[in-house]
């Protein structure tokens, strides 16, 4: 299962379009106002796609990566290509992949299908 924690309406609608066009299983969507870490613990997704610019995102990455029960959860974060410091922080926190918004848009079918990223 893939869990997406994306608050940007553009990417939310893009996800819907990719799911419809590719006949993919819709991803679970993180609930606003609830701890992402707790949602990941409860649902045990194989992959989490998260907006690194969301408040608390880097702390969530650290918490998920430090939880021994979640070691197999792949974290794929994204942000604007100009957010160099945020990219560094995400990698240091343990984010498995950090993509720019453009890369996210290009790789959505693969990300949502659960296929390995190359």
C-alpha positions in Angstrom: 0.0 0.0 0.0 1.1 3.6 -0.7 0.2 6.4 1.6 0.4 10.0 0.3 0.7 13.0 2.6 0.3 15.8 0.0 -1.6 19.0 0.7 -1.0 20.6 -2.7 -4.3 20.6 -4.7 -2.4 20.3 -8.0 -0.7 17.1 -7.0 -3.8 15.7 -5.4 -5.7 16.1 -8.7 -2.7 14.8 -10.6 -2.8 11.7 -8.4 -6.4 11.2 -9.2 -5.7 11.5 -12.9 -2.8 9.0 -12.8 -4.9 6.5 -10.9 -7.8 6.8 -13.3 -5.6 6.6 -16.4 -3.5 3.7 -15.2 -6.2 1.7 -13.5 -4.2 1.8 -10.3 -5.4 1.2 -6.8 -5.9 4.6 -5.2 -3.4 5.4 -2.5 -4.4 5.9 1.1 -4.3 9.6 1.9 -3.0 10.9 5.1 -5.6 12.7 7.2 -4.9 16.3 8.0 -4.8 17.1 11.7 -3.6 13.6 12.6 0.0 12.6 13.2 1.6 11.2 10.1 3.8 9.0 12.2 0.7 7.5 13.9 -1.0 6.9 10.6 2.1 5.1 9.3 2.3 3.0 12.4 -1.4 2.1 12.1 -1.5 1.3 8.3 2.1 0.0 7.7 2.4 1.2 4.1 5.2 0.0 1.9 5.8 3.5 0.7 4.9 7.0 2.0 5.0 10.0 -0.4 5.2 13.2 1.6 5.5 16.9 1.0 8.7 17.9 2.8 7.6 21.5 3.1 4.6 20.6 5.3 4.9 21.6 8.9 6.6 18.8 10.9 7.5 16.7 7.8 11.2 16.4 8.7 10.4 15.4 12.3 8.0 12.8 10.9 10.8 11.4 8.7 13.1 11.1 11.7 10.4 9.5 13.8 9.4 6.9 11.2 13.0 6.1 10.3 13.9 5.6 14.0 11.0 3.3 14.7 12.3 -0.3 14.4 8.8 -1.5 13.4 8.8 0.7 10.3 12.2 -0.1 8.9 10.8 -1.4 5.6 8.7 1.7 5.0 10.1 3.6 2.1 9.9 7.4 2.5 9.8 9.5 -0.7 9.8 13.2 0.0 9.4 16.0 -2.4 9.9 19.8 -2.5 10.8 22.6 -4.8 14.2 22.3 -6.4 15.2 25.6 -4.9 14.8 24.3 -1.3 18.4 23.1 -1.1 18.5 23.2 2.7 15.3 21.3 3.0 16.6 18.6 0.6 19.7 18.3 2.8 17.7 18.1 6.0 15.4 15.4 4.5 18.3 13.2 3.4 20.0 13.7 6.8 16.8 12.7 8.6 16.7 9.4 6.6 14.3 10.1 3.7 15.0 7.3 1.2 14.4 9.5 -1.8 14.1 13.2 -2.2 12.5 14.4 -5.5 11.8 17.8 -6.9 8.2 18.6 -7.7 8.9 18.0 -11.4 10.4 14.6 -10.7 7.4 13.7 -8.6 5.0 14.6 -11.4 7.1 12.5 -13.8 7.3 9.5 -11.5 3.8 9.4 -10.1 2.7 6.3 -12.0 5.7 4.3 -10.6 5.3 5.8 -7.1 1.6 5.0 -6.9 2.0 1.5 -8.3 4.5 0.6 -5.6 7.1 -0.4 -8.2 10.7 0.2 -7.3 12.1 3.5 -8.2 15.2 3.4 -10.4 
